[in-house]
Amino acid sequence: MNKVSLLIFLLSFGTFGILTTEMGFVGILPLLADHFNVSVVDAGIFVSIFALGVAIAGLIMPLIFSKINYKKSLLLVLAVFIVSNILFIFVDDFNLAILLRVIPAFFHPIFCSFALTVASDISGEGNELKAASRVIMGVSAGMILGVPIVSFLAFNWSFEVAMMFMAVVNIISFISLAIVMPSLEPKEGISYSGQLKVLKKPVFLFSIVGVILLTAGLYSVYSYSSVFLGLSNIVGNLLSVVLFIFGIFSMFGNYIAANLLTKFPIKTVLAFPFILSAIFLLLFGFYNIAIVVMGLAVFWGILAGIGNNIQQFWIVSSAPEAPEFANGVFLSSGNIGVTLGTSLSAFVISAIGARYILFVGIGYLVLAFIFFVLRNKFNNSHIGVN
């Protein structure tokens, strides 16, 4: 493995640690609800509040740090995550626990945005999409290993042990990047005000809305997957296995996405909402048959991996002149989508039951398709999508 490949791998591993901290709570919401003596819906705030923090910070933090040394910025973020994960172990108060979720959320966009930017910069011309997909693979790895391992540790020992696992992953990432990553200064690019001007571009604005809705469609279901899968009596260790299966194929979806978005970008994006909606309809119809749900989790996982890549590609390709800001907006848009998805699904679960969150996902996906079409109409050849 050459130095470039090693650094991209470490950036992906760092993203895995960040995403494990963010999404690891998805599989243990029932346990956290018991620990803090709140409802599962209330415990869902651990997912939604983190996403909301990232959504707000993604518009600000990468822009503020865009002139600061990449290595120093990345290590700062990891340090914040390490401290917050360790402190969470000793917290019994629900409100304080929420605060310890909000603080790292504000630093999250710095790491992911800069990891994507650095990977693209060092990969060489023509390899940017593949490099970005490898970093985004850290997102899938968080689902493949992070979420099910956190679930397994929490249900078999305690959520404190699970939190320590998150801290250790971030410690390993911190040490590795401190040793391997050279000191990298951001390239001389456009000014802060120049970067903000991309917000005036219709292509960029339609891309933002489309990605928000796409993410809402994905996470309105995935954020409550532990609750939904419980309808099929998929709980405990079996839940960890299913989440692992989901994650394995989500990583495979990342590999597929890099090729699809290189060769057939528009067709891939426009077809995606309909294919995922079909999977959701099948899950709705066979929700109480565990073996069928487990089989569908394979295709659901593949599509989740493709969807994560679509989100980053769709926004960043519409503003190549401001990559740090665009990556920050990508993270904000995605996490606004997570917040919208989890919020509406929480209401639906309380009102009519977990099975019907699948229609929440489908509704968001249909709306995403509309904005994908609108964005395509305003597309210009100079952004590299045709």
N, C-alpha and C positions, 0 to 999 in steps of 0.2 A: 504494500500500500504506500503510494507516494505521499508527500507532505500535504498536497492539496486535498486528496481523498481522505486522509486522516483528519484534517481539520473539519471538512464537511461532515464526516462521521461524528466528530465530537460536538459539532453544532447541532446535529440531529439528536444526539444523546442528551444534550442540554435541553433541547425542546421537549424531549421525552420526560425529563424531570419536571419541567415547568407544567406540562400538560397533565402529568400524573397528579401533581398537587391540585390542579384545577378540576380535573374530571374524576379523580379517584373517589370523590364523595358520591358520585352517581350510584355506585354499587352498594353503598352502605347507608343510604338515607333511612331505612327502617331502624337500623342500629343506632344512628345518631339521634333519631326521634326518641327512642327509649332512653338514651343516655341523658339527654337534656330535658326529658319529660315534656315533649311537644309533639304535635301531629306530624305525620309524614309530609303533608303539604307545607307545614311551617318549616320543617327541616330542609325542604327544597330551596329555601332561601340561601343555603350554603352554596348552591350551584348558581342561582340567579344573581345573587349579590356580587359574586366573584365576576360573573359575566358582565354585569353592569359597570363594575369598577374598571374592567378592561376596556369596555366600550367608551367610557369617558376618557380614560387615560390614553387610549390609542390615538386620539385626536390631538393630544398635547405632548405627551412624554417623548415619542420618537422625534418630534420636531424640535423640542428643547435640547435633546441630547444629540441631535444630528451633526453637531460640530465637535463633539467630544470623542476621544479615543475609543474605538470599538471594544478593545479588550477590557479596558477599565469599566466601561458601561456594562458589559456582559457579566463581569465578576461581581460588580455591585448588586446586580439583580439577583444573582445566585445567593449572595450573602443574605439578602433580605428574605428570600424564600427559606433558607436554612434556619434562620432565627425564628421566623413566624411558625414554621412547622414544629420546631422544638417547644416553643411556648404554648402551642395549642394542646400539647400533651397534658399540661398542668391546669388547664382551664375547665371550670365546672359551670361558669355563668354563660348562658346562651348569648347574651348581648356582647360580652367580651369575645366570645368565640367568633361572632360575626365580624367584629372589628379586626380580628386576626386573619380573616379571609379577605377583607377589603384592602388592607395595606399591601400585601404582595400583588394583588390584582392590579394596582396602579403601576407596578414596575414590570409586569408581565409583557406589555407591548414593546418595551425597549428590547428585551431579549429576542423575542420572536421576529420583530421587524429587522433588527440588525443581523441576526443569524441568516435570514433570507437574503439580505443585501450583500453580506460578506460572501456567502456561498455563491451567489450569482456573479459577483465581481471577480472572484478567484478562479472560477470554473473555465473561463475562456469563452470567446464568442461562439455562439451556436449551441452552447451547453447550459445556458441559463435555466431553461425549463427543467432539465434533468436535475440540476443542482438544487433548484428550489423544491422539486418533488422529494428529494432525499431529505431535506430539512423537514418538510411537511410530513415525511414518513415518521418523524418523531411524534407527531400527533397520533398517528395510527399505532405506533409502538406504545404510547401511553394507554391506548385502549387494549392493545394486544397483551401487554404485560402489566402495565401500571394499574388499570382499573380492576382486572381480575385478581391480581396479587393483593392489592389493597383490600378487596372484598374477602379474599381467602384469609388473610391475616386478621382482619377485623372480626370475622365470624368465628374463627377458630381460637383466637386469643383475645384481642381487644382492639378498639380503634386507636388506643395509644400506641400499640405495636405498629399498626398501619401507618400512623403519622411518623413514627421513627423511620420506617422504610422510606417514606417520601424525603425526609431530611437526609438520610444516607445517600440516596440517589443524587440529590443536589450537591452534597459534599464531594462526591466522586467527580461530578461534572466540574465543580469549581476547581479542584486540584488539577484535573486533566487539562482544562483550558489554560490555567495559570502556567503550566509547564510547556504545553505544545504551541499555543497560539502566540504568534509574534505581535508586537505592538503595531496596531493598524490605525492610521488616522483616516477619517472620512475624506473622500475626494472633494476637491473644491467644486461645489455645485451651485445651484441657484440659491438666492437668498431665502430667508424665512417667508417674506412677502411673496416672492416668486413661486415658492412651493404652494402657498395657499391659493394662488390664482387658478390652480387646476380645479378648484371647487366651482369655478364658473363654467367648466366644460360640460355640456349636456351628456356626452358619452360617459364621463366620470360619475355624474350624478345618477344616471339611470343604472350604472353598474353598482353603485352603492346600495340603492334600493333593492335591486335584484338579489344581491348577495345577502342582504338582511333577511329577505323573505325566504331565500333558499336555506339559510342557516336555521331560521325559525322552523322550517319544515323538517329539517333533519333532527334538531334537538328537542322539538316539542314531543317527540317520541323517545329519542335516546336518553334524554335526561331522566325520564321516569321508567327506563327499561327494566329496572329491578322490580318496580311495582307492576308493570304490565306483564312481565314474564312470570310473576307470581300467580297470575290467573291460570297459567298452565302448570302450576305447581313446580315451577323451576325456581328453586330457592337454595340458599346455603351454598354448599360446594358445587352443586349442579349449576347454580347461577354463575359461579366463577368460571366453570367450564364453557358455558354458552357465551359469556362475555369474551373469553379467550378465543373461541372460534370466530366470533364477530371480529375481533381485533386482527387475527391472523389474516383473514380475507380482506380486511380494510387495508392492510399493508400491501397486499396483492393489488388492490384497487389503485394504490398510489403508483405502482409500476405501470399499470394499464393506462392511467390518466396521463402520464408524461408522454406516452406515445400517441394517444388519441388527441390530446390538445396540440401536439406538434403537427399532426397530419390532418385532423378534421376538427378544428376548434369550434366552429359555429354549430355544426351538426351535433357534436358531443354535448355542448351546453344546452341546446334547444331540446334534445331528446331526453336529457337527464330527468327533469321533473316528472315526465310521464312514466318512465321506467320505475322510478322509486315509488310513485303513487300506486303502480300495479302491485308492487311488493307489499305496500301498506294494506291494500285491499285484501290480499291473500292472508296477511297476518290477522286482519279483522275477521275473516271468514273461518280461519282455523285456529283461533286464539287459544282454544282449550285442548288442543292436541299437541302435546309436548314435542313429539318427534317431528311433526311438520314444522312447528315453530323453529326448532333447532336447524332444520334444513333451510328454511327461509333466512335464518340468521347469516348463512353463508353469503347469499346474494345481497342481503341488507348490508353486510360488512364491506363487500366489494364496492357497492355504490357509495357508502360513507367515505371510503378512501378517495374515490373519484370526485365526490362532492367537495371535499376539503381542498383539493387541487383546483377545482373550478373556481372556487371563491377567490383564491389568491391570484390566479391567472386573469380572471375577469376584471378585477380592479387594477392590478399593477399594469396590465397591458394597455389600459386606458390613460395612464399617466406615467410613461417611461422617463419623463424628464425629472420626476421627483420620487425616486424609488423608496426612500426611507419614509416619507410622508404617506405614500400610497400603501406601503405595507402596514403602516400604523392604522390607516383608515380601513384597510382590509380586516385587521384584528378588531377594530371598533365595530365595524359593520357586522362581523360574525358574532360578536358578543352581544350587540343589541339584538340580533336575531335569536341568540340563546335566551336572552331575557324575555323577549316577546313569546317565544315558544314555550318556555317553562311556565310563564305566568298564565297564559291562556289554558295550557294543559292542566295546571293546578286547579283552575276554576272548573274545568270539565270533569276532572276526577272527583271533585267534591260534589258536583251537581248530578252527574249521571254515570260515573264510573270510568276506570282506567282504560277500558277497551276502546272508548270513543276518542281517545287522544290521537288515534290513527287518522281520523277525519280532520283533526286540527292540522296535522302534518300535510295532508293532501290539499287542504285549503290554501295553506301558505305556498305550497309548491306550484299550484295553478297561478297564483298571483305573481310568483317569481318568474314564471314563463312569460307572462305579459310584459314584464319589465325587461326581460332578456330580449324580446322582440323589439321593444322600443329602443333599447340601447343599440341593437344591431342596425336600426334604421339611421341612427346618427353616427355610425361608425365611419372612421376615416382610415384610409389605407396607411397613413404614416404611423399608426399605433401598432402595426404589425399583425393585425387580425383580419383575415379575408376569407 
